[in-house]
Amino acid sequence: MKEIDVFQGNASLRQLVIMQDPGVKPNTYGLPGLPAVQTLAGATITFALVSCVVALIISAAAWALGNINSNAHVASRGRIGVLASLGAAILIGSANALIRFFSGISIS
């Protein structure tokens, strides 16, 4: 597969893009208290996932009760709640991998 050069030989534009990079890289030793912040972030993820489980249970119950009682409005709200809580749980659970992927941080 042939690589495509987006600059098409425009050396001044290429140099301008290279000069815009400040060269700052993430590190784990720059801030005092970083382990405490990481612990807090982990606890927040746990709290958010537990909240998603509770929302899933309540939404599934509303969906079931809406279907049993032939109440389409409650059933549709329950269905939306189930999908929203599952989507939120997927995003929260994969947040660490998504941030690492899009920021280009490599694990050493």
CNS distance restraints for C-alpha pairs under 8 A (distance, minus, plus):
assign (resid   5 and name CA) (resid   9 and name CA) 7.83 0.50 0.50
assign (resid   7 and name CA) (resid  11 and name CA) 7.53 0.50 0.50
assign (resid   7 and name CA) (resid  13 and name CA) 6.96 0.50 0.50
assign (resid   7 and name CA) (resid  14 and name CA) 6.45 0.50 0.50
assign (resid  10 and name CA) (resid  14 and name CA) 6.43 0.50 0.50
assign (resid  11 and name CA) (resid  15 and name CA) 6.09 0.50 0.50
assign (resid  12 and name CA) (resid  16 and name CA) 6.15 0.50 0.50
assign (resid  13 and name CA) (resid  17 and name CA) 6.31 0.50 0.50
assign (resid  14 and name CA) (resid  18 and name CA) 6.29 0.50 0.50
assign (resid  15 and name CA) (resid  19 and name CA) 6.07 0.50 0.50
assign (resid  16 and name CA) (resid  20 and name CA) 6.36 0.50 0.50
assign (resid  17 and name CA) (resid  21 and name CA) 7.11 0.50 0.50
assign (resid  26 and name CA) (resid 105 and name CA) 7.99 0.50 0.50
assign (resid  28 and name CA) (resid  34 and name CA) 7.30 0.50 0.50
assign (resid  29 and name CA) (resid  34 and name CA) 7.85 0.50 0.50
assign (resid  33 and name CA) (resid  37 and name CA) 6.53 0.50 0.50
assign (resid  34 and name CA) (resid  38 and name CA) 6.18 0.50 0.50
assign (resid  35 and name CA) (resid  39 and name CA) 6.15 0.50 0.50
assign (resid  36 and name CA) (resid  40 and name CA) 6.14 0.50 0.50
assign (resid  37 and name CA) (resid  41 and name CA) 6.10 0.50 0.50
assign (resid  38 and name CA) (resid  42 and name CA) 6.20 0.50 0.50
assign (resid  39 and name CA) (resid  43 and name CA) 6.21 0.50 0.50
assign (resid  40 and name CA) (resid  44 and name CA) 6.14 0.50 0.50
assign (resid  41 and name CA) (resid  45 and name CA) 6.25 0.50 0.50
assign (resid  42 and name CA) (resid  46 and name CA) 6.33 0.50 0.50
assign (resid  43 and name CA) (resid  47 and name CA) 6.19 0.50 0.50
assign (resid  44 and name CA) (resid  48 and name CA) 6.06 0.50 0.50
assign (resid  45 and name CA) (resid  49 and name CA) 6.16 0.50 0.50
assign (resid  45 and name CA) (resid  92 and name CA) 6.75 0.50 0.50
assign (resid  45 and name CA) (resid  93 and name CA) 7.71 0.50 0.50
assign (resid  46 and name CA) (resid  50 and name CA) 6.23 0.50 0.50
assign (resid  47 and name CA) (resid  51 and name CA) 6.17 0.50 0.50
assign (resid  48 and name CA) (resid  52 and name CA) 6.25 0.50 0.50
assign (resid  48 and name CA) (resid  89 and name CA) 7.96 0.50 0.50
assign (resid  48 and name CA) (resid  92 and name CA) 7.46 0.50 0.50
assign (resid  49 and name CA) (resid  53 and name CA) 6.36 0.50 0.50
assign (resid  49 and name CA) (resid  89 and name CA) 5.96 0.50 0.50
assign (resid  49 and name CA) (resid  92 and name CA) 7.09 0.50 0.50
assign (resid  49 and name CA) (resid  93 and name CA) 7.64 0.50 0.50
assign (resid  50 and name CA) (resid  54 and name CA) 6.36 0.50 0.50
assign (resid  51 and name CA) (resid  55 and name CA) 6.11 0.50 0.50
assign (resid  52 and name CA) (resid  56 and name CA) 6.00 0.50 0.50
assign (resid  52 and name CA) (resid  85 and name CA) 5.21 0.50 0.50
assign (resid  52 and name CA) (resid  86 and name CA) 7.25 0.50 0.50
assign (resid  52 and name CA) (resid  88 and name CA) 6.98 0.50 0.50
assign (resid  52 and name CA) (resid  89 and name CA) 6.01 0.50 0.50
assign (resid  53 and name CA) (resid  57 and name CA) 6.26 0.50 0.50
assign (resid  53 and name CA) (resid  85 and name CA) 7.40 0.50 0.50
assign (resid  54 and name CA) (resid  58 and name CA) 6.26 0.50 0.50
assign (resid  55 and name CA) (resid  59 and name CA) 5.93 0.50 0.50
assign (resid  55 and name CA) (resid  81 and name CA) 7.15 0.50 0.50
assign (resid  55 and name CA) (resid  82 and name CA) 7.50 0.50 0.50
assign (resid  55 and name CA) (resid  85 and name CA) 6.14 0.50 0.50
assign (resid  56 and name CA) (resid  60 and name CA) 5.94 0.50 0.50
assign (resid  56 and name CA) (resid  81 and name CA) 6.85 0.50 0.50
assign (resid  56 and name CA) (resid  82 and name CA) 5.23 0.50 0.50
assign (resid  56 and name CA) (resid  85 and name CA) 5.63 0.50 0.50
assign (resid  56 and name CA) (resid  86 and name CA) 7.20 0.50 0.50
assign (resid  57 and name CA) (resid  61 and name CA) 6.17 0.50 0.50
assign (resid  58 and name CA) (resid  62 and name CA) 6.19 0.50 0.50
assign (resid  58 and name CA) (resid  78 and name CA) 7.90 0.50 0.50
assign (resid  59 and name CA) (resid  63 and name CA) 6.06 0.50 0.50
assign (resid  59 and name CA) (resid  77 and name CA) 7.62 0.50 0.50
assign (resid  59 and name CA) (resid  78 and name CA) 4.41 0.50 0.50
assign (resid  59 and name CA) (resid  79 and name CA) 6.79 0.50 0.50
assign (resid  59 and name CA) (resid  80 and name CA) 7.90 0.50 0.50
assign (resid  59 and name CA) (resid  81 and name CA) 5.11 0.50 0.50
assign (resid  59 and name CA) (resid  82 and name CA) 5.40 0.50 0.50
assign (resid  60 and name CA) (resid  64 and name CA) 6.13 0.50 0.50
assign (resid  60 and name CA) (resid  78 and name CA) 5.95 0.50 0.50
assign (resid  60 and name CA) (resid  79 and name CA) 7.10 0.50 0.50
assign (resid  60 and name CA) (resid  81 and name CA) 7.77 0.50 0.50
assign (resid  60 and name CA) (resid  82 and name CA) 6.15 0.50 0.50
assign (resid  61 and name CA) (resid  65 and name CA) 6.04 0.50 0.50
assign (resid  61 and name CA) (resid  78 and name CA) 7.39 0.50 0.50
assign (resid  62 and name CA) (resid  66 and name CA) 5.86 0.50 0.50
assign (resid  62 and name CA) (resid  74 and name CA) 6.34 0.50 0.50
assign (resid  62 and name CA) (resid  75 and name CA) 6.30 0.50 0.50
assign (resid  62 and name CA) (resid  77 and name CA) 7.63 0.50 0.50
assign (resid  62 and name CA) (resid  78 and name CA) 4.96 0.50 0.50
assign (resid  63 and name CA) (resid  67 and name CA) 6.25 0.50 0.50
assign (resid  63 and name CA) (resid  74 and name CA) 6.49 0.50 0.50
assign (resid  63 and name CA) (resid  75 and name CA) 4.17 0.50 0.50
assign (resid  63 and name CA) (resid  76 and name CA) 6.81 0.50 0.50
assign (resid  63 and name CA) (resid  77 and name CA) 7.12 0.50 0.50
assign (resid  63 and name CA) (resid  78 and name CA) 4.18 0.50 0.50
assign (resid  63 and name CA) (resid  79 and name CA) 5.73 0.50 0.50
assign (resid  64 and name CA) (resid  68 and name CA) 6.16 0.50 0.50
assign (resid  64 and name CA) (resid  75 and name CA) 6.84 0.50 0.50
assign (resid  64 and name CA) (resid  78 and name CA) 7.91 0.50 0.50
assign (resid  65 and name CA) (resid  69 and name CA) 6.03 0.50 0.50
assign (resid  65 and name CA) (resid  74 and name CA) 7.82 0.50 0.50
assign (resid  65 and name CA) (resid  75 and name CA) 7.19 0.50 0.50
assign (resid  66 and name CA) (resid  70 and name CA) 5.84 0.50 0.50
assign (resid  66 and name CA) (resid  71 and name CA) 4.71 0.50 0.50
assign (resid  66 and name CA) (resid  72 and name CA) 6.24 0.50 0.50
assign (resid  66 and name CA) (resid  73 and name CA) 7.39 0.50 0.50
assign (resid  66 and name CA) (resid  74 and name CA) 4.95 0.50 0.50
assign (resid  66 and name CA) (resid  75 and name CA) 4.23 0.50 0.50
assign (resid  66 and name CA) (resid  76 and name CA) 7.97 0.50 0.50
assign (resid  66 and name CA) (resid  78 and name CA) 7.84 0.50 0.50
assign (resid  67 and name CA) (resid  71 and name CA) 6.20 0.50 0.50
assign (resid  67 and name CA) (resid  72 and name CA) 6.93 0.50 0.50
assign (resid  67 and name CA) (resid  75 and name CA) 5.72 0.50 0.50
assign (resid  71 and name CA) (resid  75 and name CA) 6.26 0.50 0.50
assign (resid  72 and name CA) (resid  76 and name CA) 5.97 0.50 0.50
assign (resid  73 and name CA) (resid  77 and name CA) 6.23 0.50 0.50
assign (resid  74 and name CA) (resid  78 and name CA) 6.07 0.50 0.50
assign (resid  75 and name CA) (resid  79 and name CA) 6.16 0.50 0.50
assign (resid  76 and name CA) (resid  80 and name CA) 6.18 0.50 0.50
assign (resid  77 and name CA) (resid  81 and name CA) 6.10 0.50 0.50
assign (resid  78 and name CA) (resid  82 and name CA) 6.20 0.50 0.50
assign (resid  79 and name CA) (resid  83 and name CA) 6.35 0.50 0.50
assign (resid  80 and name CA) (resid  84 and name CA) 6.01 0.50 0.50
assign (resid  81 and name CA) (resid  85 and name CA) 5.98 0.50 0.50
assign (resid  82 and name CA) (resid  86 and name CA) 6.15 0.50 0.50
assign (resid  83 and name CA) (resid  87 and name CA) 6.06 0.50 0.50
assign (resid  84 and name CA) (resid  88 and name CA) 6.04 0.50 0.50
assign (resid  85 and name CA) (resid  89 and name CA) 6.07 0.50 0.50
assign (resid  86 and name CA) (resid  90 and name CA) 6.22 0.50 0.50
assign (resid  87 and name CA) (resid  91 and name CA) 6.27 0.50 0.50
assign (resid  88 and name CA) (resid  92 and name CA) 5.99 0.50 0.50
assign (resid  89 and name CA) (resid  93 and name CA) 5.87 0.50 0.50
assign (resid  90 and name CA) (resid  94 and name CA) 6.11 0.50 0.50
assign (resid  91 and name CA) (resid  95 and name CA) 5.76 0.50 0.50
assign (resid  94 and name CA) (resid  98 and name CA) 6.05 0.50 0.50
assign (resid  95 and name CA) (resid  99 and name CA) 6.05 0.50 0.50
assign (resid  96 and name CA) (resid 100 and name CA) 6.17 0.50 0.50
assign (resid  97 and name CA) (resid 101 and name CA) 5.99 0.50 0.50
assign (resid  98 and name CA) (resid 102 and name CA) 6.14 0.50 0.50
assign (resid  99 and name CA) (resid 103 and name CA) 5.90 0.50 0.50
assign (resid 100 and name CA) (resid 104 and name CA) 6.00 0.50 0.50
assign (resid 100 and name CA) (resid 105 and name CA) 5.37 0.50 0.50
assign (resid 100 and name CA) (resid 106 and name CA) 7.43 0.50 0.50
assign (resid 101 and name CA) (resid 105 and name CA) 6.94 0.50 0.50
